Amino acid sequence: MSEDGYDISTESHEVELAKDSESNVAQELEITTTKNTWIQTAVLILADDIGLGITTLPYAMKELGWGWGILFHFIIAGSTFYTGLLFADWNMHYDEMLRHVMPWFPSKVFLGIGYMFTMISYLMTTAFIIQRILFGIQVCFYQATLIAGTIMFGFSQFQTFHSTLPMMVIGILLVFVFVGIVFYKPDLSDESDKGLQGVLNIFLAHNMILYAFTGHLMFPEFKMDMINQRKWPNALSLAMGLQLIMYLFVACLGYYILGNAADGNLVHHLPKGKTLTIVACVAMLIHLIVPYIIRMQVITRYVYNYDTNWPCTLWLIISFGFICLHILIINLVPFLDIPLTLSPVVFSFPVAIIIPIAIHWVRNDLDTSAKVFTVLIVIYATIFAFGGFGASFVQLKTHYEFVDIFTCRHV
């Protein structure tokens, strides 16, 4: 108590409360500025989903025809949109969802392997693209993987989805730079997809469209990073609506331009001109960085310790270790194409279709019509997923070339 009767302890307490209030506000501002609005989340979903799958759609349209090809895009888009909406009931990461329903299941191991195979596929494709960019120089494949890994390592130091948003927007735009160059002056001489006939082609085409819409492994991660998670349906509706429009545009225009020469990957139709090929490859390379680095964020968080005194250094070490592991697997594991071909069936398809529906069914008492609907989705998706794998495996067996990674050659 002071001489004038004023309680000094009360004043001190009020100052402490004010400081605490300011600290809470600052902390809240820091959290919200590293999280995303529902529109930003839609950008994340769109940039992640439009990966390599978009390059296969003209071939799928060629095999299915205009009518069924377009209709099947709508069927798969609607089905995967439905399973994506099921994540709205959950406020946790994907591995936490699995542990909640199946405590005995090694969810982090399962999902970690799924992430790894997807990232290895992106890194391999990036290496092949680098060989195309440097086709005037003899670059061995192992050298190309080292270059690709170095590029990915630099961008893997982004630690939040929010920090990658500008690159996400650029990645979406550059996909259409790549597609535009291919459609402007396509090389129609490639015949790498000859050999599959009849029903195998049909299964492969269905599987390509199914796989192009199955980016659900990242959905809970994106949702957890939203400022207002109740807006998840808004973000998903915008992203998948735009995705369907973009996919149909590329599939239809690609089939119209390429016709029966449409190959299973638009990379095979890159123009022979040096300048256009380099521009298209650089555009696709930058686009592939996006899905790789956001998955790197997820798997790095699996083993990251947030209590460390050297957060940036620890993040750098972990991401460097994962990239080294991917490079070693790519260059040392023989016949790696076989497990990579199996990966969509083992990981992407269950994560996008089977697991969300199974968890939703366990947690809710569905009426008969809902049960019939979900069973039909699972049945037709299973048929096309495994049928597509069989077709891919036959195609791989027919055209497989064992590549000596230490032999430098032009691509």
Contacts in CASP RR format, 6 or more apart in sequence:
PFRMAT RR
TARGET T0000
AUTHOR 0000-0000-0000
METHOD contacts of the structure
MODEL  1
MSEDGYDISTESHEVELAKDSESNVAQELEITTTKNTWIQTAVLILADDI
GLGITTLPYAMKELGWGWGILFHFIIAGSTFYTGLLFADWNMHYDEMLRH
VMPWFPSKVFLGIGYMFTMISYLMTTAFIIQRILFGIQVCFYQATLIAGT
IMFGFSQFQTFHSTLPMMVIGILLVFVFVGIVFYKPDLSDESDKGLQGVL
NIFLAHNMILYAFTGHLMFPEFKMDMINQRKWPNALSLAMGLQLIMYLFV
ACLGYYILGNAADGNLVHHLPKGKTLTIVACVAMLIHLIVPYIIRMQVIT
RYVYNYDTNWPCTLWLIISFGFICLHILIINLVPFLDIPLTLSPVVFSFP
VAIIIPIAIHWVRNDLDTSAKVFTVLIVIYATIFAFGGFGASFVQLKTHY
EFVDIFTCRHV
1 7 0 8 1.000
1 8 0 8 1.000
2 8 0 8 1.000
32 227 0 8 1.000
33 162 0 8 1.000
34 160 0 8 1.000
34 162 0 8 1.000
34 163 0 8 1.000
35 162 0 8 1.000
35 225 0 8 1.000
35 226 0 8 1.000
35 227 0 8 1.000
36 44 0 8 1.000
36 161 0 8 1.000
36 162 0 8 1.000
36 165 0 8 1.000
36 222 0 8 1.000
36 225 0 8 1.000
36 226 0 8 1.000
36 227 0 8 1.000
37 226 0 8 1.000
37 227 0 8 1.000
37 228 0 8 1.000
37 231 0 8 1.000
38 226 0 8 1.000
38 228 0 8 1.000
38 231 0 8 1.000
38 232 0 8 1.000
38 234 0 8 1.000
38 235 0 8 1.000
38 238 0 8 1.000
39 235 0 8 1.000
39 238 0 8 1.000
40 162 0 8 1.000
40 165 0 8 1.000
41 222 0 8 1.000
41 223 0 8 1.000
41 225 0 8 1.000
41 226 0 8 1.000
41 231 0 8 1.000
41 232 0 8 1.000
41 235 0 8 1.000
41 239 0 8 1.000
42 234 0 8 1.000
42 235 0 8 1.000
42 236 0 8 1.000
42 238 0 8 1.000
42 239 0 8 1.000
42 242 0 8 1.000
43 165 0 8 1.000
43 168 0 8 1.000
43 169 0 8 1.000
43 172 0 8 1.000
43 239 0 8 1.000
44 161 0 8 1.000
44 165 0 8 1.000
44 168 0 8 1.000
44 218 0 8 1.000
44 222 0 8 1.000
44 225 0 8 1.000
44 294 0 8 1.000
45 218 0 8 1.000
45 219 0 8 1.000
45 222 0 8 1.000
45 235 0 8 1.000
45 236 0 8 1.000
45 239 0 8 1.000
45 240 0 8 1.000
45 243 0 8 1.000
46 168 0 8 1.000
46 172 0 8 1.000
46 239 0 8 1.000
46 242 0 8 1.000
46 243 0 8 1.000
47 168 0 8 1.000
47 169 0 8 1.000
47 171 0 8 1.000
47 172 0 8 1.000
47 290 0 8 1.000
47 291 0 8 1.000
48 215 0 8 1.000
48 218 0 8 1.000
48 222 0 8 1.000
48 290 0 8 1.000
48 291 0 8 1.000
48 294 0 8 1.000
49 212 0 8 1.000
49 213 0 8 1.000
49 215 0 8 1.000
49 239 0 8 1.000
49 240 0 8 1.000
49 243 0 8 1.000
50 172 0 8 1.000
50 175 0 8 1.000
50 243 0 8 1.000
50 246 0 8 1.000
50 287 0 8 1.000
51 175 0 8 1.000
51 212 0 8 1.000
51 287 0 8 1.000
51 288 0 8 1.000
51 291 0 8 1.000
52 121 0 8 1.000
52 122 0 8 1.000
52 125 0 8 1.000
52 265 0 8 1.000
52 288 0 8 1.000
53 208 0 8 1.000
53 211 0 8 1.000
53 212 0 8 1.000
54 175 0 8 1.000
54 179 0 8 1.000
54 212 0 8 1.000
54 246 0 8 1.000
54 247 0 8 1.000
54 250 0 8 1.000
55 179 0 8 1.000
55 264 0 8 1.000
55 265 0 8 1.000
55 266 0 8 1.000
55 267 0 8 1.000
56 208 0 8 1.000
56 212 0 8 1.000
56 264 0 8 1.000
56 265 0 8 1.000
56 266 0 8 1.000
57 208 0 8 1.000
57 209 0 8 1.000
57 212 0 8 1.000
57 247 0 8 1.000
57 250 0 8 1.000
57 251 0 8 1.000
57 254 0 8 1.000
58 250 0 8 1.000
58 251 0 8 1.000
58 253 0 8 1.000
58 254 0 8 1.000
58 255 0 8 1.000
58 257 0 8 1.000
58 258 0 8 1.000
58 259 0 8 1.000
58 262 0 8 1.000
58 264 0 8 1.000
58 266 0 8 1.000
59 193 0 8 1.000
59 205 0 8 1.000
59 208 0 8 1.000
59 262 0 8 1.000
59 263 0 8 1.000
59 264 0 8 1.000
59 265 0 8 1.000
60 69 0 8 1.000
60 204 0 8 1.000
60 205 0 8 1.000
60 206 0 8 1.000
60 208 0 8 1.000
60 209 0 8 1.000
60 251 0 8 1.000
61 69 0 8 1.000
61 70 0 8 1.000
61 205 0 8 1.000
61 251 0 8 1.000
61 252 0 8 1.000
61 254 0 8 1.000
61 255 0 8 1.000
61 262 0 8 1.000
62 205 0 8 1.000
62 255 0 8 1.000
62 258 0 8 1.000
62 259 0 8 1.000
62 260 0 8 1.000
62 262 0 8 1.000
63 201 0 8 1.000
63 202 0 8 1.000
63 204 0 8 1.000
63 205 0 8 1.000
64 72 0 8 1.000
64 202 0 8 1.000
64 205 0 8 1.000
64 206 0 8 1.000
65 255 0 8 1.000
66 252 0 8 1.000
66 255 0 8 1.000
69 209 0 8 1.000
69 251 0 8 1.000
70 248 0 8 1.000
70 251 0 8 1.000
70 252 0 8 1.000
72 206 0 8 1.000
72 209 0 8 1.000
73 209 0 8 1.000
73 244 0 8 1.000
73 247 0 8 1.000
73 248 0 8 1.000
73 251 0 8 1.000
74 244 0 8 1.000
76 209 0 8 1.000
76 210 0 8 1.000
76 212 0 8 1.000
76 213 0 8 1.000
77 213 0 8 1.000
77 240 0 8 1.000
77 241 0 8 1.000
77 243 0 8 1.000
77 244 0 8 1.000
77 247 0 8 1.000
78 240 0 8 1.000
79 353 0 8 1.000
79 377 0 8 1.000
79 381 0 8 1.000
80 213 0 8 1.000
80 214 0 8 1.000
80 216 0 8 1.000
80 240 0 8 1.000
80 352 0 8 1.000
80 353 0 8 1.000
81 236 0 8 1.000
81 237 0 8 1.000
81 240 0 8 1.000
82 377 0 8 1.000
83 216 0 8 1.000
83 352 0 8 1.000
83 353 0 8 1.000
83 356 0 8 1.000
83 357 0 8 1.000
83 377 0 8 1.000
84 216 0 8 1.000
84 219 0 8 1.000
84 236 0 8 1.000
84 352 0 8 1.000
84 356 0 8 1.000
85 232 0 8 1.000
85 233 0 8 1.000
85 236 0 8 1.000
86 356 0 8 1.000
86 357 0 8 1.000
86 359 0 8 1.000
86 360 0 8 1.000
87 216 0 8 1.000
87 219 0 8 1.000
87 220 0 8 1.000
87 223 0 8 1.000
87 232 0 8 1.000
87 356 0 8 1.000
88 223 0 8 1.000
88 232 0 8 1.000
88 233 0 8 1.000
89 360 0 8 1.000
89 363 0 8 1.000
90 97 0 8 1.000
90 220 0 8 1.000
90 223 0 8 1.000
90 359 0 8 1.000
91 223 0 8 1.000
91 224 0 8 1.000
91 229 0 8 1.000
92 100 0 8 1.000
92 220 0 8 1.000
92 224 0 8 1.000
93 220 0 8 1.000
93 221 0 8 1.000
93 224 0 8 1.000
94 107 0 8 1.000
94 111 0 8 1.000
94 217 0 8 1.000
94 219 0 8 1.000
94 220 0 8 1.000
94 221 0 8 1.000
94 351 0 8 1.000
95 107 0 8 1.000
95 108 0 8 1.000
95 111 0 8 1.000
96 107 0 8 1.000
97 220 0 8 1.000
97 359 0 8 1.000
98 105 0 8 1.000
98 107 0 8 1.000
98 110 0 8 1.000
98 111 0 8 1.000
98 355 0 8 1.000
99 105 0 8 1.000
99 107 0 8 1.000
101 358 0 8 1.000
101 359 0 8 1.000
101 362 0 8 1.000
101 363 0 8 1.000
108 302 0 8 1.000
110 347 0 8 1.000
111 217 0 8 1.000
111 351 0 8 1.000
112 299 0 8 1.000
112 302 0 8 1.000
113 347 0 8 1.000
114 217 0 8 1.000
114 343 0 8 1.000
114 346 0 8 1.000
114 347 0 8 1.000
115 217 0 8 1.000
115 295 0 8 1.000
115 298 0 8 1.000
115 299 0 8 1.000
116 299 0 8 1.000
116 325 0 8 1.000
116 326 0 8 1.000
116 329 0 8 1.000
117 339 0 8 1.000
117 340 0 8 1.000
117 343 0 8 1.000
117 347 0 8 1.000
118 217 0 8 1.000
118 291 0 8 1.000
118 295 0 8 1.000
118 343 0 8 1.000
118 347 0 8 1.000
118 348 0 8 1.000
119 292 0 8 1.000
119 295 0 8 1.000
119 296 0 8 1.000
119 299 0 8 1.000
119 322 0 8 1.000
119 326 0 8 1.000
120 326 0 8 1.000
120 329 0 8 1.000
120 330 0 8 1.000
120 336 0 8 1.000
120 340 0 8 1.000
121 340 0 8 1.000
121 343 0 8 1.000
122 288 0 8 1.000
122 291 0 8 1.000
122 292 0 8 1.000
123 145 0 8 1.000
123 148 0 8 1.000
123 149 0 8 1.000
123 152 0 8 1.000
123 292 0 8 1.000
123 323 0 8 1.000
123 326 0 8 1.000
123 327 0 8 1.000
123 330 0 8 1.000
124 145 0 8 1.000
124 330 0 8 1.000
124 336 0 8 1.000
124 340 0 8 1.000
125 288 0 8 1.000
126 148 0 8 1.000
126 149 0 8 1.000
126 151 0 8 1.000
126 152 0 8 1.000
126 285 0 8 1.000
126 288 0 8 1.000
126 289 0 8 1.000
126 292 0 8 1.000
127 141 0 8 1.000
127 144 0 8 1.000
127 145 0 8 1.000
127 147 0 8 1.000
127 148 0 8 1.000
127 330 0 8 1.000
128 141 0 8 1.000
128 144 0 8 1.000
128 267 0 8 1.000
128 411 0 8 1.000
129 267 0 8 1.000
129 281 0 8 1.000
129 284 0 8 1.000
129 285 0 8 1.000
129 288 0 8 1.000
130 139 0 8 1.000
130 144 0 8 1.000
130 147 0 8 1.000
130 148 0 8 1.000
130 281 0 8 1.000
130 285 0 8 1.000
131 139 0 8 1.000
131 141 0 8 1.000
131 144 0 8 1.000
131 411 0 8 1.000
132 270 0 8 1.000
132 277 0 8 1.000
132 278 0 8 1.000
132 281 0 8 1.000
132 411 0 8 1.000
133 278 0 8 1.000
133 281 0 8 1.000
133 282 0 8 1.000
133 285 0 8 1.000
134 144 0 8 1.000
135 274 0 8 1.000
135 277 0 8 1.000
135 410 0 8 1.000
135 411 0 8 1.000
136 410 0 8 1.000
138 408 0 8 1.000
138 409 0 8 1.000
138 410 0 8 1.000
139 147 0 8 1.000
139 408 0 8 1.000
140 405 0 8 1.000
140 406 0 8 1.000
140 407 0 8 1.000
140 408 0 8 1.000
140 409 0 8 1.000
141 331 0 8 1.000
141 403 0 8 1.000
141 405 0 8 1.000
142 331 0 8 1.000
142 405 0 8 1.000
142 406 0 8 1.000
143 408 0 8 1.000
145 327 0 8 1.000
145 330 0 8 1.000
145 331 0 8 1.000
146 327 0 8 1.000
149 323 0 8 1.000
149 326 0 8 1.000
149 327 0 8 1.000
151 285 0 8 1.000
151 289 0 8 1.000
152 289 0 8 1.000
152 292 0 8 1.000
152 293 0 8 1.000
152 296 0 8 1.000
152 323 0 8 1.000
153 319 0 8 1.000
153 320 0 8 1.000
153 323 0 8 1.000
155 167 0 8 1.000
155 289 0 8 1.000
155 292 0 8 1.000
155 293 0 8 1.000
156 292 0 8 1.000
156 293 0 8 1.000
156 296 0 8 1.000
156 297 0 8 1.000
156 300 0 8 1.000
156 319 0 8 1.000
156 323 0 8 1.000
157 312 0 8 1.000
157 315 0 8 1.000
157 316 0 8 1.000
157 319 0 8 1.000
158 164 0 8 1.000
158 293 0 8 1.000
158 297 0 8 1.000
159 297 0 8 1.000
159 300 0 8 1.000
159 315 0 8 1.000
160 225 0 8 1.000
160 297 0 8 1.000
161 221 0 8 1.000
161 222 0 8 1.000
161 225 0 8 1.000
161 294 0 8 1.000
161 297 0 8 1.000
162 225 0 8 1.000
164 290 0 8 1.000
164 293 0 8 1.000
164 294 0 8 1.000
167 286 0 8 1.000
167 289 0 8 1.000
167 290 0 8 1.000
167 293 0 8 1.000
168 290 0 8 1.000
170 286 0 8 1.000
171 286 0 8 1.000
171 287 0 8 1.000
171 290 0 8 1.000
172 287 0 8 1.000
174 283 0 8 1.000
174 284 0 8 1.000
174 286 0 8 1.000
174 287 0 8 1.000
175 283 0 8 1.000
175 284 0 8 1.000
175 287 0 8 1.000
177 279 0 8 1.000
177 280 0 8 1.000
177 283 0 8 1.000
178 266 0 8 1.000
178 280 0 8 1.000
178 281 0 8 1.000
178 283 0 8 1.000
178 284 0 8 1.000
178 287 0 8 1.000
179 250 0 8 1.000
179 266 0 8 1.000
181 270 0 8 1.000
181 271 0 8 1.000
181 276 0 8 1.000
181 279 0 8 1.000
181 280 0 8 1.000
181 283 0 8 1.000
182 266 0 8 1.000
182 269 0 8 1.000
182 270 0 8 1.000
182 271 0 8 1.000
182 280 0 8 1.000
183 253 0 8 1.000
183 254 0 8 1.000
183 257 0 8 1.000
184 271 0 8 1.000
184 276 0 8 1.000
185 271 0 8 1.000
185 273 0 8 1.000
185 276 0 8 1.000
186 257 0 8 1.000
186 258 0 8 1.000
186 269 0 8 1.000
186 271 0 8 1.000
187 268 0 8 1.000
187 269 0 8 1.000
187 270 0 8 1.000
187 271 0 8 1.000
187 272 0 8 1.000
188 258 0 8 1.000
188 261 0 8 1.000
188 269 0 8 1.000
190 263 0 8 1.000
190 268 0 8 1.000
190 269 0 8 1.000
192 263 0 8 1.000
192 264 0 8 1.000
192 268 0 8 1.000
192 399 0 8 1.000
193 263 0 8 1.000
193 264 0 8 1.000
193 395 0 8 1.000
195 395 0 8 1.000
195 398 0 8 1.000
195 399 0 8 1.000
196 204 0 8 1.000
196 391 0 8 1.000
196 394 0 8 1.000
196 395 0 8 1.000
196 398 0 8 1.000
200 390 0 8 1.000
200 391 0 8 1.000
200 394 0 8 1.000
200 395 0 8 1.000
201 391 0 8 1.000
203 384 0 8 1.000
203 387 0 8 1.000
203 388 0 8 1.000
203 390 0 8 1.000
203 391 0 8 1.000
204 387 0 8 1.000
204 388 0 8 1.000
204 391 0 8 1.000
204 392 0 8 1.000
204 395 0 8 1.000
206 384 0 8 1.000
206 387 0 8 1.000
206 388 0 8 1.000
207 344 0 8 1.000
207 384 0 8 1.000
207 385 0 8 1.000
207 387 0 8 1.000
207 388 0 8 1.000
207 389 0 8 1.000
207 391 0 8 1.000
207 392 0 8 1.000
208 264 0 8 1.000
209 247 0 8 1.000
210 349 0 8 1.000
210 381 0 8 1.000
210 384 0 8 1.000
210 385 0 8 1.000
211 344 0 8 1.000
211 348 0 8 1.000
211 349 0 8 1.000
212 247 0 8 1.000
213 240 0 8 1.000
213 243 0 8 1.000
213 247 0 8 1.000
213 352 0 8 1.000
214 344 0 8 1.000
214 348 0 8 1.000
214 349 0 8 1.000
214 351 0 8 1.000
214 352 0 8 1.000
214 353 0 8 1.000
215 348 0 8 1.000
215 351 0 8 1.000
215 352 0 8 1.000
216 351 0 8 1.000
216 352 0 8 1.000
216 356 0 8 1.000
217 347 0 8 1.000
217 348 0 8 1.000
217 351 0 8 1.000
217 352 0 8 1.000
218 294 0 8 1.000
218 295 0 8 1.000
218 298 0 8 1.000
219 236 0 8 1.000
221 294 0 8 1.000
221 298 0 8 1.000
222 235 0 8 1.000
223 229 0 8 1.000
223 232 0 8 1.000
226 232 0 8 1.000
226 235 0 8 1.000
254 262 0 8 1.000
255 262 0 8 1.000
258 269 0 8 1.000
262 269 0 8 1.000
263 269 0 8 1.000
267 284 0 8 1.000
270 276 0 8 1.000
270 277 0 8 1.000
270 280 0 8 1.000
270 281 0 8 1.000
271 277 0 8 1.000
271 280 0 8 1.000
296 319 0 8 1.000
296 322 0 8 1.000
296 323 0 8 1.000
299 322 0 8 1.000
300 315 0 8 1.000
300 318 0 8 1.000
300 319 0 8 1.000
300 322 0 8 1.000
303 318 0 8 1.000
304 314 0 8 1.000
304 315 0 8 1.000
304 318 0 8 1.000
305 314 0 8 1.000
308 314 0 8 1.000
329 336 0 8 1.000
330 336 0 8 1.000
331 405 0 8 1.000
334 402 0 8 1.000
335 402 0 8 1.000
337 396 0 8 1.000
337 400 0 8 1.000
338 393 0 8 1.000
338 396 0 8 1.000
341 389 0 8 1.000
341 392 0 8 1.000
341 393 0 8 1.000
341 396 0 8 1.000
342 389 0 8 1.000
344 385 0 8 1.000
344 389 0 8 1.000
345 385 0 8 1.000
345 386 0 8 1.000
345 388 0 8 1.000
345 389 0 8 1.000
349 381 0 8 1.000
349 382 0 8 1.000
349 385 0 8 1.000
353 377 0 8 1.000
353 378 0 8 1.000
353 381 0 8 1.000
354 378 0 8 1.000
354 381 0 8 1.000
354 382 0 8 1.000
357 374 0 8 1.000
357 377 0 8 1.000
357 378 0 8 1.000
360 366 0 8 1.000
360 374 0 8 1.000
361 371 0 8 1.000
361 374 0 8 1.000
366 374 0 8 1.000
END
